[in-house]
C-alpha cells in the first residue's frame, strides 16, 4: 500500500490511495525539511507575492535544500539579474538576511519566459536542468 507523509502546521496528512486523513498525534514525525534536503527545485512566479513567500519559507525552514532555480524574464527593461537582486532585497527576506543570509546564495536564475514554448529554454539547458531537477513549483 502506498503511503506518503507530509508534515503540516496543523498536523499530518497521510495520503493513502485516494483517502486523506488528518492525524494530529504521531510518534514518527516526517518533516518538510527532510523531504527537501539535497533536492533542487525549479520555481516559476518567484517574484510574485506567493512566489516570494514560497521561496522565503523554503530557504528559512529547509536549511539543507539544494539550489532554487527561478525562472525569470526581462520585464519592463529590468534584467533577470536585477530582478533577482530586487527579490533578495524584499522585506519578506529580512529575517532570513539577518539570521541565515547564506541561504540566499542558493537562488539561481533561469532566463526564460513561461509564455513561450518549453519556457523559452534552450535544448541544452533543458537537458542540463533535467539532470539535477527534482521538483517543479508553479506560482
N, C-alpha and C positions, 0 to 999 in steps of 0.2 A: 504494500500500500504506500502511495506517495504522500509524504508529509513535509511541509516546509514551514519553518518557524520564523516569524518576523516580529521583532520587539517593537512595540508601540508605546507611546507615552502613557496610555491608559491601561495597558495590559499586554496581552499577547494575542495574535491572530494565529490560529492553527488552521492551515489550509489542507483539507483532506478531500481529494477529488473535487466535488463541486460544493461541499459544505464549508461554511465559515463559522467558527465558534470563537467567542472571546473568552479567554481564560485569564482570570485575574491573579491567581497564585500559581507559581511554578517553581520547582527546585532548580531545574535546568533552564537558565535564562539566556537564550541566544540574543545577541545584541547586534544592532546595525553596524557598529564599528568593526566587529569581527567579519561580517559579510563583505564590507568594502575594503578590508585590509589587503593591500597589494594590488587592488583592481584599478584599472584605468577606466575613466568614464568620459563619454562624448556627450556634450550638452549643447542643445540649441536654445536660444532665447535667454542666455545667461545675463544679458544686460537689462532685461525687463524686470519688473518688480518681483514676480515669483521666482524668476531665474536667479536673481541676486540672493534671495532668501535661501534657495536651494543650495547654491554654491557656498554661502557662508555656513550653513548648517553642516554640510558635508565636511568642510575644512575644519570647523570648530569641534565636531563630535567624532570625527574619524581620523585620528592622528596618523594612522598608517595607510591611509588611502593613497593610491598612486596618483598619476597626473590627471587633472581635469582638462580635457580638450574642449575648448569653447569655440563653437562655430561663430565667426564674426565676419561682417562685410563692411566695406566703406559706407558710411552713412552721412549724408549732408557734408561731404568733403572731409569727414573725420576718419582717419585710417583705423584699421583694427588695432594697431599698436597703441594709438592714442585712446581708443575706446577701452582697451584693457587697463591702461593707467587710470582712466576715469573710474572704471569699475573698482579697482583696488582702493581708490580714494573715497569710495562711497561710505556714508555713515554706517551702513549695515556691517561694515568690516572693522569698525572702531575697536571693539573688544578683541577681536582676533589680531589686529595690528598691535595692540598693547600686550596681549598675553602669549601669542604664538605666531609672530609675523612670518616666520619661515614657511608656514603653510601656504602663504600667498605665492610662493615660488613654484607651487605645483600647478599653477594656472598656465595653460598653453593655448596659444591662438591657432585656430584652424581657419584660414581665409577661405571663405565660401559664401554661398547665398542659398538659404532654404527654399527660395522660389525657383531656383534653377534645377534642371535635371541633375541627378546624382549630387545634389547640394553644391554644384559648381566645382567639385573636387576633381583633380586630375586622376587618371587611372593609376599612376604610380603612387600618388598619395593615398588613394583609397586602399591599395594593396598593403602599403605600409601600416595604415591605420587598422586594417583588419587583423594584422598580426598581434597587436597589443590591446585592442579594444575588448572590453568585457561587457559594457553596458551602454545603452543609448538612452538619454533622458531628453524629452522634447518639452520645453517650457516655453 
